[in-house]
């Protein structure tokens, strides 16, 4: 290999221009091998209106593709199986998944995809590896895709411009499966609304219900004032009250629900009986504590979060699973 021609395949009859490690290089490839490997490559090599690609013509640009991932696919297409890595890191597998989707050639990686996936499945659920969602979609790993998509529903937040953000404010990198981000944000909005409604219902109950919340015969007004006062002060500190100042975009469902569950309210005089100086006892106000029911309502919402996976995603993954030969494998 010299500085301009990075790789020459046997029976090469056309040139591909690639960006390899920041340099513009050339792959000399067999148009026949590429045509057999990918229907998209076949159209590129044999355009319907024009001359077929060959060495004498202008090189075909593949500058937008990751050259390392492209080279692995080209080695498979040219039957150089000994040069195909047995294992891949996350970045290379992501880039190969992108190209397999772009060029509709996932079927050619069937002998290696199982071992390639083994290396990243443990990382898939950790921060910084959100591209695993695209890998799972492109390679037909439906269970993995569902787990990741559900986790993102709980973990993403929204910018002031409506952009879907990861924890820490990081943008989600493209590409992503079509429709998944929109579905994730739609479900997130629905769940956050349900969580806010739980809190609003308690505020409305206390402010608009003429009957006392406290059921003890003494200190009802004082007890109710402590409960509603501490509730509203707590909501104000979270920018959830009044409603015009409400902002729920900055927190993920996971963080938002944990914050809501941390609510503590005051009541009269405490959660245990307090002795009178003369030997009697104040009736306990432990029943004025609505927190257990409040937290149970939040829990019910969280365990009922629907999946953001669309039917179109399932159909695509089933097709990919069959093409790659994973239909009978256990995920």
N, C-alpha and C positions, 0 to 999 in steps of 0.2 A: 504494500500500500504506500502511495505517496501522499503529499499534502493535499491533493485535490480529489483523488479517487480513493475513497475510503474502503470500498468493498467491491469485489468483482465476483459475480456468480457465474457458474458454468453455463455456457450457451447464452450469455448475456447479449441482448440485442437492443436495449434501450437504457437511457440514463435517467436517474432520479436525483434531483437536487435536494439535499437535506441540510439541516442545521445541527451539527454535531459538536458539542462542547463549545458553542459560540462561534464555530467556524462553518463556512459554507463548503460542504463536501459533496461528493457524488457517489451514488451506488449504481453499479452497472448490473442490471437484472434481466431475467428472462421474462419477456412479456407473456409467454405461454404459461409459465409456472404461476405468475401472478393472476392471470385470467382464470386458471383452474381454482385458485385459492379463494377468490373473492369476486362476486358479480359486479361490485363497484369498480374494482381494479380492471375487470374485463372491459367495462365501458370506457374507462380511462385509456386503456391500451388500444382499444378498437372503437374509436368514436364513430357515431352513426354518420356524421357529416365531416369527413376529413380523412387524412392519411393515417394509417396505423403508426403507432410510436416505433421509432427505431433509433439506432446510434447516430445516424446522420442528421436526425432532426434535433430541434431544440429540446434540452432536458425538460422532463416533467417535474414541476415543483411540488415537493412534499415538505416545504419549509415550515408549514403550520403544525406538523406532526412531531412528536417526540421521537428523535432518531434512534435512541437505544431500544425503545419498545418496537419501533418499526423494523429494526434489524432482526429482532427475535422472530417476528412474524414472517419476515422474508426468509430467514433460515429454515423455518418450518415449510414455507411454500416451495423452497428449492431443495427440500428433502435433506437438509444438513442437520439431521436430528442430534448428532453428537455435539453440536455447537449450541443446542438449546439448553438453557439452565434448568436444573432439576428443581431449584427453589428460587423464589423471587421475593424481594422486599416489597413493602407496601407501595412505595412510589412507582416501581416498575409495573406491578400488577395493576395499579390504577391506570397507568398510561396505556397498558395493553388492553384493558377493558374499554377504554375510550376509543382506541383504534378498532377493536373488534366490533363495537357498535357502529362506528363511522363507516367501516368498510364491509360490514355484514359478513364477517369471517370467523365468528366464534367457534364454528365447527372444527376448524383446523387445530385448535389448541386442546382438544379433548384428552389426549394422552397425558398432558401435564397439569391440567387445571386443578385436579384434586390435590396434588402436592403443593401447588402454588397457593391454593386457598388455605391450606393448613397453617401456613406461616402468618396469616393476617387475621384469622378468626378470633384469636385471643385479644388482638389489638382493636378489633372493630368497634367495641363498645366504649373505648376510651377517648378522651378529648384529643383532638388533633387528627383523628382518623375518620372524620365524617365522610370522606370520599368513599369509604367502604360501602356506603349506601348505593353509590353508583356501581361499584364492583358487583354487589349482590344482585342488582337489577340487571346488569349487562350479562351476568353469567348464570342467571336462573336460580339463585339461592334465596328462595322465597321466605323461609323461616328467619334467616339472617336479616333480610330486608325488613321484615315486619318488626323485629326486635329493635333495629336501629331507628326506624321511622317513629315508632312509639316513644323511644327515648328522646328523640329530637322534639316531639310535641311537648314533653315536660321540660326540656332544657333551653329552648330558644327564647329569645326576647325580640322586641321590635324597635327599630330606630324611629326617630321623629319623622322620617320620610317613608316609613312603612317597610323598610328593608328587614329581612329576616336575619337575625344575628345570633351567633353562638355565645356561650358564656364568656364573659370578658369583653364582649363587644366586637368580636371578630366576625367578618363577613363569611358567609358560606360560599366556597369556591365553586365555580362552574367547572365541568358540566354536572347537572343533576338530572335525574329521571324526570321526564315531562310531567308537570302537574303536581309533583310531590310537595314542593315548597308551598304552593298555594293551598294544598290540602292541609298541610301541617299548620299553617297560619290560621286557616278557617277553624280548625278544631281548637287550636289554642285560644282564639277569641271566644268561642262558645264556652269553653271550660272556665276561662277567667270570668266571663259574665256570670256563670252559675255560682262561682265562688263569691263574687261581689254581692250577688243577690242574697246569699245566705246572711251576710252581715247586714245588708240593707233591710232585710225582713225583720231582724231583731230590733234595729233602730226604729223602724216603722211601728213595730208592736209596742215599744216603750213610749213613743211620742204620741201616737194616735189612739192608743187604747185607754179609755177612761178608767178601766178597772186597774187596781194595783197589781203589779207583778208579784210583789211580796205577799205571801199568804199568812204571815204571822199577825197576831192581833195588835201588836205594838210596833212602833217605829216603821210602819209600812212606807211612809213618805220619805223618811230618811234613807231607808234601805234602797228604795227605787232610785232616789237621787244619786246615791253612790254608784249604783250599777250603771245607769244610763250615762252619768257624768264621766265615769272612768272609761266606758265604751267609746264615747264620742271623742274624748281626749286622745285615746289610743289611735282611733281612726284618723284624727287630724294629724297626728305625728307621722302617719304613714301616707299622708296626702290622699287619703280616701274619703275625707270629709272636710268641707261640704263637697257635693258631687261635682260642682263646676271646677274644682281644683284637682279632680281625680286623675291620676296617671298610673295606669297598670302596664304600660309598655316596657318599662325598664327592668322588670323582674320576670324571670321564667316562671312557669307554673310550679316547678319544684320549689323555688325560693319563695314565691308568693304564698303558696299553701302552707309552707313551714312558718312563715311570718304570721299568717292568719291564725294558725294553731297556737301561737305563742300568746294569744290574748289572755290577759288577766283582768278581772274586774273586782272592785271592792263591794262589800255588802255590810249590813249592820248585824251585830257589831263585829262578828267574826264567824268562822265556819264551825266553831265549837261553842258549847254553852259557857256562859260567863256567870260566876256566882254573884248573887246579891250580898251586900254586907250583912243582911239579916238572915242569911242562910237559904234564901230562895234562889231560883235560876231564871235568867232570861231564856225565853224559848230560842232554840237554835235557828239560825238563818241559813243553814247549809243548803236547804232546798231552794234558796234564791239564786244559787249558782247555776247558770244555764250553760256553762262551758262544756260539760260532757256531751250534751245534746248538740251543741254548736260544732264541736270537733267531730262528732259522729257524722254530721251532715257533710262536712268537708271531706271526710274519708269516703263517704258514699259517692261523691262526685269524682274523686280521684280514681277509685276502682272501676268506674264506669266510663272512663275516657275511651271513645271509639277509636278504631284504627284509621290512620290517614291513608292507608294503602287502597288505591282505587282498583276497580275491576280491570281497567286497562293495564295496570302494572302486573296483575296476576296473569293475565293472558300473555303478556310479553315474556314474563319469566318462565311460564310453562313451555312456550315455544323454545326459549333458549335452553331450558333444561333438557328438552328432547334433542335438540341439535347437538349439544355438547355431550350428551350421554349420561346425564345426571339423574334421569327420570326415576331410576330405581335406587339411587343412593340415599342414605340417611344424612340429613343435614346436621 
